[in-house]
Amino acid sequence: MRPSAESPAYVIASSQHLSRAEALVAVVASMPSDAAMDSLTARWAKDMLTNTRLLLDSPAGDDPVRRRLLEDLETVLVQLVQRSGRSAEDREILDRTLQRTQLLTRLRSGASGT
């Protein structure tokens, strides 16, 4: 029997993950548009992408609202991982995605459980 998306373990894991994702997205969003992403931030994005995909495939991904948030986060993380850090076009695409999805606001709400 598959555990529920509302199982305390998945709720806690999701909340902690979304809090860390919020911190990453806030750091990246505050970086100057011409700044290259350093290796530590790139590694952080790769780790977050792996964990996001694991949560999507877990019962936590069964909740439709949480799933949509995780999918939008996955999109941004893929853009970060693939971003060269030097291309203005890469940054423009990332900024548009963040704005269109309102990801930072949604991460803040999702991490706090509201």
C-alpha positions in Angstrom: 0.0 0.0 0.0 1.4 3.4 -1.0 1.6 6.0 1.7 -0.6 9.1 1.5 0.7 12.5 0.2 -0.4 13.9 3.6 1.7 11.4 5.5 3.6 13.4 8.1 6.9 12.2 6.7 6.1 13.5 3.2 4.6 16.7 4.5 7.8 17.4 6.5 10.1 16.4 3.7 8.2 18.6 1.2 8.2 21.6 3.6 11.9 21.3 4.3 12.7 20.9 0.6 10.5 23.9 -0.4 12.3 26.0 2.3 15.7 25.2 0.8 14.4 25.8 -2.7 13.1 29.2 -1.6 16.5 30.1 -0.4 18.2 29.0 -3.6 15.7 30.8 -5.8 16.0 34.0 -3.7 19.8 33.9 -4.0 19.6 33.4 -7.8 16.9 36.1 -8.2 19.0 38.6 -6.3 22.1 38.0 -8.3 23.0 40.7 -10.9 21.8 39.6 -14.4 25.4 39.5 -15.6 26.8 37.4 -12.7 28.0 33.9 -13.5 26.7 31.2 -11.2 29.5 29.9 -9.0 30.2 26.2 -8.6 28.6 26.0 -5.2 25.3 27.5 -6.4 25.4 25.2 -9.4 25.9 22.2 -7.2 23.1 23.4 -4.9 20.8 23.6 -7.9 21.7 20.1 -9.1 21.0 18.6 -5.6 17.7 20.5 -5.4 16.8 19.2 -8.9 17.4 15.6 -7.8 15.4 16.0 -4.7 12.6 17.7 -6.5 12.3 14.8 -8.9 12.3 12.3 -6.1 9.5 14.2 -4.4 7.5 14.3 -7.7 7.8 10.5 -7.9 6.9 10.0 -4.3 3.4 10.2 -2.7 4.2 13.9 -2.0 3.7 14.4 -5.8 0.1 13.0 -5.6 -1.2 16.3 -4.1 -2.2 18.4 -7.2 -1.2 21.8 -5.7 2.2 20.5 -4.4 2.8 18.7 -7.7 2.3 21.9 -9.8 4.7 23.7 -7.5 7.3 21.0 -7.7 6.9 20.9 -11.5 7.5 24.6 -11.8 10.4 24.4 -9.4 11.8 21.6 -11.6 11.6 23.8 -14.7 13.5 26.6 -13.0 16.1 24.2 -11.6 16.7 22.7 -15.0 17.2 26.2 -16.4 19.7 26.9 -13.6 21.6 23.7 -14.1 21.8 24.2 -17.9 22.6 27.9 -17.6 26.1 28.9 -18.6 25.9 32.0 -16.4 27.3 34.2 -19.1 24.4 34.4 -21.5 22.0 37.4 -21.1 19.4 35.3 -22.9 19.7 32.5 -20.3 19.1 34.9 -17.5 16.2 36.6 -19.4 14.5 33.2 -19.8 15.0 32.4 -16.2 13.7 35.7 -15.0 10.6 35.3 -17.3 9.9 31.9 -15.8 10.2 33.1 -12.3 7.9 36.0 -13.0 5.3 33.9 -15.0 5.1 31.2 -12.4 5.5 33.5 -9.3 7.6 30.7 -8.0 9.3 32.6 -5.2 5.9 33.6 -3.7 4.5 30.1 -4.1 7.6 28.6 -2.5 7.2 30.8 0.5 3.6 29.8 0.8 4.3 26.1 0.2 7.2 26.0 2.6 5.1 27.5 5.4 2.3 25.0 4.7 -0.3 27.6 3.6 
